[in-house]
């Protein structure tokens, strides 16, 4: 059964929900063939690296949260990492200014990729089917091709106009005969990517981080002035780590720990909101949105001040930030009828850094109830737009998530605070928030979203819509969303997410409002234990998204 829209798709034996229908179909087929949730997640991730190149990847990184039906809970951190040659002033010219946008564009913006290592580690620890079988669908999609879609048109036309020879391999990979744009519906094949995937299929993790692929990456970097070497690639390891755990109205919340800021922030906000009767306030009423905004304001201030890579920031006060006692202190500072001001005294300490909204999330539940929530990214849409010669895959530009100018923080969003300054082998801070909600030791909801800094608030609102407002998973995902991130001190609303009357009341409380297009693209599965059914919903904000189950 497949779905899109407000009515969720039911399934009894397994479900995959992703931002591209072919990725969902690949994962569902693995489940139907006896694979478990981790097997399906691995196969889906590799398939999206072929079919959703704007965010699906093998040249980026991300996070996976797992909750087994037996109660086992874990997570895998495969966030990109700074190369060994990286240093805090690597993006600065002689005047201390960022040189040529080099932290976002070009080879210096590329972090050591983590996706293949993370998928390999998750499979080795929790997978069931042979690794080679999980790569085969992606290889076939790359070799035989699939229909190009409208979603790629803007990227392809921009690439067609690119004259820098550094992007020659990208033109070979994405343009017909290296020069013409594929029209929607036209079959697009990726032979170089297929060869890379075959090396990963045959050699596992080492098929990417050692041997030919590693040499191709290192050679490309050396040729174009990048820093990543074969030594960097061979040294990369994913990390299995405990997720952040919180509770909300009798449910358990499991989300990603640092270097993701998502788990800490969502648990902090839920702890604050647990003290309010949100159901009685009414969904997206002015009072409800006011309370949400105040929780967001406080959590994002803490996020900016405290969070970074735990290996470089061992004293992060995570236990305090996620405690009920701290939430009570924060809740008592909220005036029910007047907006707070974002604390200007904290302004020079930290600011939220820009993060691209081009990421992708997918959720998987197998027939036994084992659940995976996985978010991964290239940073910008299509990452750096750099493709390794002969390898066929895009590289990330995640180094832009580090603070580029040490010690300089400005009102325009530049941040120079120590927790997220560039350092060798350091993970950059992230907002990705793959989340699993459980009840009585069993998973009931898998959810996540793209959206840069908005990710945390998107996931928060889907969880609240489900638990407090009784929405089905389709309604919970399609509902209008808001976002506040402490600074700048204003709230973004999706168009039509609030009525004019509620907007006026909300503004009378002292909030500044502006409107935006879609926020995020959530992919979720709800496990109905009473009915014995899975309900999946792919956000209609995703052009090619679909929930597929059987």
C-alpha positions in Angstrom: 0.0 0.0 0.0 1.4 3.4 -1.0 0.5 6.9 0.2 0.8 10.6 -0.2 -1.3 13.3 1.5 -3.2 13.6 4.7 -4.5 10.0 4.8 -1.8 7.6 6.0 -1.1 4.4 4.3 -1.8 1.2 6.4 0.4 -1.8 6.4 0.7 -4.9 8.5 4.1 -6.4 7.9 6.5 -3.5 7.2 6.7 0.2 6.1 9.3 2.6 4.6 8.7 6.3 4.2 11.2 8.4 2.3 11.5 11.5 0.1 11.7 9.4 -3.1 9.3 6.7 -4.0 12.0 4.5 -5.5 13.9 4.6 -2.3 10.8 3.6 -0.3 10.1 0.8 -2.8 13.6 -0.6 -2.4 13.3 -0.7 1.3 9.9 -2.3 1.3 11.2 -5.0 -1.0 14.0 -5.8 1.4 11.5 -6.1 4.2 9.2 -8.3 2.2 12.3 -10.5 1.4 13.0 -11.2 5.0 15.2 -8.2 5.9 14.8 -6.3 9.2 14.5 -2.6 9.7 18.2 -1.9 9.6 18.6 -3.9 6.4 15.8 -1.9 4.8 17.4 1.4 6.1 20.7 0.5 4.5 19.2 -0.4 1.2 17.0 2.7 1.2 19.9 5.0 2.0 22.0 3.6 -0.9 19.0 3.8 -3.2 18.4 7.5 -2.3 22.1 8.2 -3.0 21.1 7.3 -6.6 17.6 8.7 -6.9 17.7 11.7 -4.6 21.2 13.3 -5.2 20.1 16.6 -3.6 20.4 15.0 -0.2 20.6 11.2 -0.4 24.3 10.4 -0.4 27.4 8.4 0.1 29.5 11.6 0.1 27.9 13.1 3.2 26.9 12.0 6.7 24.2 11.8 9.3 22.6 9.9 12.2 20.6 6.8 12.8 18.4 6.0 15.8 17.3 2.4 16.4 14.6 1.0 18.8 14.1 -2.7 18.7 10.8 -4.4 19.5 12.8 -6.1 22.3 13.4 -2.7 24.0 17.0 -2.3 22.8 17.8 1.3 21.9 21.0 2.7 20.3 22.1 5.3 17.7 24.9 5.7 15.2 26.8 8.9 14.6 28.3 9.1 11.1 28.5 12.9 10.9 31.2 14.3 8.6 34.5 15.2 10.2 37.2 17.9 9.6 40.3 16.5 7.9 43.6 16.3 9.8 45.0 19.4 8.0 42.0 21.5 9.1 42.6 24.5 11.4 40.6 27.3 12.9 41.7 30.0 10.4 41.6 27.9 7.3 39.0 30.0 5.6 40.5 33.4 6.3 42.4 35.8 4.1 45.2 38.2 5.3 42.5 40.6 6.7 40.8 37.9 8.7 37.8 37.8 6.4 36.3 34.7 4.8 38.0 34.1 1.5 35.7 33.5 -1.5 33.0 31.8 0.5 35.5 28.9 0.8 33.7 27.5 3.9 30.7 26.8 1.7 32.0 26.5 -1.8 34.9 24.5 -3.3 37.0 21.7 -2.0 37.9 23.2 1.4 34.2 23.0 2.3 34.2 19.2 2.1 34.3 17.2 5.3 35.4 13.6 5.5 32.2 11.7 4.5 30.6 9.4 7.1 27.6 7.8 5.4 29.2 4.5 4.2 30.9 3.9 7.6 27.7 4.5 9.5 25.6 2.3 7.3 28.3 -0.4 7.5 28.5 -0.2 11.3 24.7 -0.3 11.8 24.5 -3.3 9.5 27.4 -5.2 11.2 25.8 -4.8 14.6 22.1 -5.1 13.8 21.6 -6.2 10.2 20.3 -9.6 9.1 20.6 -10.0 5.3 24.0 -10.2 3.5 25.5 -6.7 2.8 25.9 -7.5 -0.9 22.1 -7.9 -1.3 21.4 -4.5 0.2 23.6 -2.7 -2.3 22.2 -4.5 -5.4 19.0 -2.4 -5.8 21.0 0.9 -5.8 23.5 -0.5 -8.3 20.7 -1.6 -10.6 19.1 1.9 -10.4 22.4 3.5 -11.2 23.2 1.1 -14.1 19.7 0.8 -15.7 18.6 4.3 -14.9 15.3 5.7 -13.7 13.1 8.6 -14.8 14.5 12.1 -14.1 12.0 14.3 -12.3 11.0 18.0 -12.2 12.7 18.3 -8.8 16.2 18.2 -10.5 15.6 20.7 -13.3 16.9 23.9 -11.5 20.1 22.1 -10.5 20.7 20.7 -13.9 20.2 24.0 -15.7 22.6 25.7 -13.3 25.2 23.0 -13.7 24.9 23.3 -17.5 26.0 26.9 -17.3 28.9 26.2 -14.9 32.3 26.9 -16.7 34.8 26.1 -13.9 36.6 22.9 -14.8 36.4 21.8 -11.2 32.8 20.8 -12.0 33.6 18.8 -15.1 32.9 15.5 -13.4 29.6 16.8 -12.1 28.6 17.6 -15.7 29.6 14.1 -16.8 27.5 12.6 -14.0 24.4 14.7 -14.2 24.1 16.0 -17.8 23.3 14.0 -20.9 26.6 13.6 -22.8 28.1 16.0 -20.3 26.2 19.0 -21.7 22.4 18.6 -22.1 19.7 18.6 -19.4 17.7 15.5 -18.9 14.0 16.3 -19.4 11.5 15.0 -16.7 10.7 11.4 -17.5 13.8 10.8 -19.4 15.9 7.9 -18.2 19.1 8.9 -16.4 21.9 6.4 -15.9 25.0 6.8 -13.6 27.6 4.3 -14.6 30.5 5.8 -12.5 28.3 5.8 -9.4 27.4 2.1 -10.1 31.1 1.2 -10.2 31.7 3.0 -6.8 28.7 1.2 -5.3 30.0 -2.2 -6.6 33.3 -1.5 -4.7 31.3 -0.9 -1.6 29.2 -3.9 -2.2 32.3 -6.1 -2.6 34.5 -4.7 0.1 32.1 -3.1 2.6 33.4 0.0 4.4 36.9 -0.5 2.9 35.4 -0.2 -0.6 34.9 3.5 0.1 37.6 4.5 2.7 40.4 2.5 1.2 41.5 1.4 -2.3 40.4 2.9 -5.6 37.6 5.2 -4.3 39.8 6.6 -1.5 42.5 7.3 -4.1 40.0 9.0 -6.4 38.8 11.3 -3.6 42.3 12.1 -2.5 43.5 12.8 -6.0 40.6 15.1 -6.7 41.3 17.0 -3.5 45.0 17.4 -4.2 44.2 18.5 -7.8 41.8 21.2 -6.7 43.3 22.4 -3.4 41.3 20.4 -0.9 42.6 18.9 2.3 41.2 15.4 2.5 43.8 12.6 2.1 43.7 8.8 2.0 44.9 8.9 5.6 41.8 11.0 6.6 39.5 8.5 4.8 41.2 5.4 6.3 41.0 6.9 9.8 37.3 7.7 9.7 35.1 5.7 12.0 31.4 5.9 12.8 30.4 5.9 16.4 27.7 3.9 18.2 26.4 6.0 21.1 23.6 6.2 23.5 20.8 8.5 22.3 19.3 11.3 24.3 16.4 10.0 26.4 13.5 12.0 27.8 9.8 11.4 28.7 6.7 13.3 27.8 3.2 12.5 29.1 4.1 8.8 29.7 6.0 8.4 26.4 9.7 7.8 26.0 11.5 10.1 23.6 14.7 8.9 22.0 16.7 11.3 19.8 20.2 12.0 18.7 22.9 13.2 21.1 25.7 15.6 20.2 27.2 16.3 17.8 23.5 16.7 17.0 21.8 19.4 18.9 18.4 17.9 18.1 17.9 15.4 21.0 18.9 17.8 23.7 16.7 20.6 22.3 13.6 18.5 21.7 13.7 16.9 25.1 14.2 20.4 26.7 11.2 21.8 24.9 9.0 18.8 25.6 9.9 19.1 29.3 8.9 22.8 29.3 5.7 22.1 27.5 4.6 19.2 29.7 3.6 21.7 32.3 0.9 23.3 30.0 -2.4 21.8 28.9 -1.7 22.1 25.2 -4.8 20.1 24.2 -7.1 22.6 26.0 -5.3 25.5 24.4 -6.1 24.2 20.9 -3.9 23.4 18.0 -2.2 26.5 16.6 -4.3 28.9 18.7 -2.5 32.1 19.6 -1.9 31.0 23.2 -0.6 27.6 22.0 1.8 29.2 19.6 2.9 31.6 22.2 3.9 28.9 24.6 5.6 26.9 21.8 7.6 30.0 20.8 8.7 30.6 24.4 9.9 27.0 24.7 11.7 27.2 21.4 13.4 30.5 22.4 14.9 29.0 25.5 16.0 25.7 24.0 17.7 27.4 21.0 19.5 29.8 23.3 20.9 26.8 25.2 21.7 25.0 22.0 23.8 27.9 20.7 25.6 28.5 24.0 26.5 24.9 25.0 26.4 22.3 22.3 29.1 21.0 19.9 31.2 17.8 19.3 31.4 16.0 22.7 35.0 14.9 22.0 36.0 18.5 22.0 33.5 19.8 24.5 33.5 17.3 27.4 31.7 19.6 29.9 28.5 20.2 28.0 25.7 20.3 30.7 23.5 17.8 28.9 22.0 16.2 32.0 20.9 19.6 33.3 19.6 20.8 30.0 17.4 17.7 29.6 16.2 17.6 33.3 12.6 18.2 34.5 14.0 20.5 37.2 15.7 22.8 34.7 12.5 22.8 32.5 10.5 23.9 35.6 12.9 26.8 36.1 12.5 27.9 32.5 8.7 27.4 32.5 8.4 29.7 35.4 10.0 32.5 33.4 7.2 32.3 30.7 4.5 35.0 30.9 1.3 33.5 29.5 0.3 36.7 27.9 3.5 38.4 27.0 6.5 37.4 24.8 9.9 37.3 26.3 12.8 39.1 24.7 15.6 37.0 23.5 18.3 37.6 26.1 20.6 40.2 24.6 23.2 39.6 27.3 23.8 36.2 25.8 24.1 37.6 22.3 27.9 38.0 22.4 28.3 34.4 23.7 26.6 32.6 20.9 24.4 32.7 17.9 22.7 30.0 15.8 24.8 29.3 12.7 23.3 29.0 9.3 22.5 25.4 8.2 21.1 24.5 4.8 17.6 23.1 4.7 18.5 20.5 2.1 18.7 17.2 4.1 16.6 14.1 3.9 15.0 11.8 6.4 13.4 8.4 6.2 11.7 6.1 8.7 11.4 2.2 8.7 9.5 -0.3 10.7 9.7 -4.0 10.1 7.2 -6.8 10.7 8.5 -7.4 14.3 8.2 -3.7 15.2 11.9 -2.9 15.0 12.2 0.8 14.1 14.8 3.0 12.4 14.8 6.8 12.2 17.6 8.1 9.9 18.5 11.6 8.8 21.5 12.3 6.5 22.7 15.2 4.4 25.2 16.8 2.0 24.5 20.2 3.7 23.4 22.4 0.7 21.2 21.0 -1.9 23.5 18.8 -4.0 26.2 19.6 -1.4 29.3 21.2 -2.8 28.2 20.3 -6.4 31.6 18.7 -6.7 31.7 15.2 -8.1 34.9 13.1 -7.8 36.4 12.3 -11.2 35.4 8.7 -12.1 33.4 8.1 -8.9 30.1 9.6 -9.9 28.9 10.9 -6.4 28.5 14.3 -4.9 30.7 15.6 -2.1 29.2 17.4 0.9 30.0 21.0 1.9 29.5 20.4 5.7 32.6 22.3 6.8 30.4 25.3 6.5 28.6 24.2 9.7 31.7 25.1 11.7 32.2 28.6 13.0 34.4 30.2 10.4 35.9 33.3 12.1 37.1 32.5 15.7 35.9 35.1 18.2 33.6 37.0 15.8 29.8 37.0 16.3 27.5 39.3 14.5 23.8 40.1 14.4 23.6 38.8 10.8 24.2 35.2 12.1 28.0 34.9 12.0 29.2 33.0 15.1 32.7 32.6 16.4 32.2 30.8 19.7 34.6 28.0 20.8 32.4 24.9 21.0 32.0 24.7 17.2 35.4 26.2 15.9 37.2 24.1 13.2 39.7 21.6 14.6 41.2 18.4 13.1 38.9 15.3 13.2 36.2 17.4 14.8 32.5 16.8 14.0 30.6 20.0 13.1 27.4 20.7 15.1 24.1 19.6 13.5 20.3 20.1 13.9 19.4 16.7 12.5 16.8 15.1 14.8 15.9 11.5 13.9 13.5 10.6 16.7 11.7 7.5 18.0 8.8 7.8 20.5 8.0 4.7 22.6 5.4 3.5 25.0 5.9 0.7 27.5 9.2 -0.2 26.0 7.8 -0.5 22.4 8.3 2.0 19.6 5.1 3.8 18.5 6.4 6.7 16.3 9.4 7.2 14.0 9.8 10.7 12.8 12.4 13.1 11.4 12.7 15.9 8.8 15.1 18.0 6.7 15.2 21.7 7.3 18.4 22.9 8.8 17.8 24.7 12.1 14.0 24.2 11.6 14.3 20.4 11.9 14.1 20.3 15.7 10.9 22.4 15.7 9.3 20.4 12.9 9.9 17.2 14.8 8.6 18.8 18.0 5.3 19.8 16.3 4.7 16.4 14.8 5.2 14.8 18.2 2.8 17.3 19.8 0.3 16.9 17.1 0.3 13.2 17.7 0.3 13.0 21.5 -1.5 16.2 22.5 -3.9 16.8 19.6 -4.7 13.2 18.7 -3.9 13.6 15.0 -3.1 10.6 12.8 0.4 10.6 11.4 -0.8 12.1 8.0 -2.6 15.0 9.7 0.3 15.5 12.2 2.8 15.9 9.3 0.6 18.0 7.0 -0.4 20.6 9.7 1.1 24.1 9.4 4.3 24.8 11.3 6.2 27.6 13.0 9.8 28.2 13.8 11.6 30.4 16.4 15.3 30.0 17.0 16.1 32.6 19.7 17.9 35.0 17.4 16.9 36.7 15.3 13.9 37.4 17.6 11.1 36.6 15.2 8.8 33.7 14.4 8.4 32.2 10.9 5.0 30.8 9.9 4.3 28.6 6.9 1.8 30.4 4.7 -1.8 29.7 5.9 -0.5 28.0 9.1 -2.3 30.6 11.2 -5.6 32.5 10.9 -5.6 36.3 10.7 -7.4 36.5 14.1 -4.8 34.2 15.8 -2.0 36.1 14.1 -3.3 39.4 15.5 -3.6 38.0 19.0 -0.1 36.4 18.8 1.4 39.7 17.6 -0.4 41.6 20.4 1.6 39.4 22.9 4.7 41.0 21.5 5.8 38.5 18.8 7.1 39.5 15.4 5.8 37.4 12.5 7.0 36.7 9.0 5.8 34.1 6.5 7.8 31.6 4.5 7.1 28.6 2.2 7.2 25.0 3.4 9.1 24.1 6.5 10.8 20.7 6.4 9.6 17.5 4.9 8.8 15.0 7.6 8.6 11.3 7.0 6.9 9.3 9.7 5.4 6.0 10.7 2.9 5.4 13.6 2.7 1.9 15.1 -0.9 1.2 16.3 -0.4 -1.5 18.8 -4.2 -2.1 19.3 -5.0 -2.5 15.7 -1.7 -4.3 14.9 -1.1 -1.9 12.0 1.5 0.5 10.8 0.5 3.9 9.4 3.0 5.7 7.2 2.9 9.3 5.9 5.2 11.0 3.5 5.1 14.8 3.7 3.5 16.4 0.7 6.2 19.1 0.9 8.5 16.5 -0.6 8.2 16.4 -4.4 8.7 12.6 -4.9 8.1 11.3 -1.3 6.0 8.2 -0.6 5.1 5.8 2.2 5.3 2.2 1.0 4.3 -0.9 3.0 2.9 -4.3 2.7 
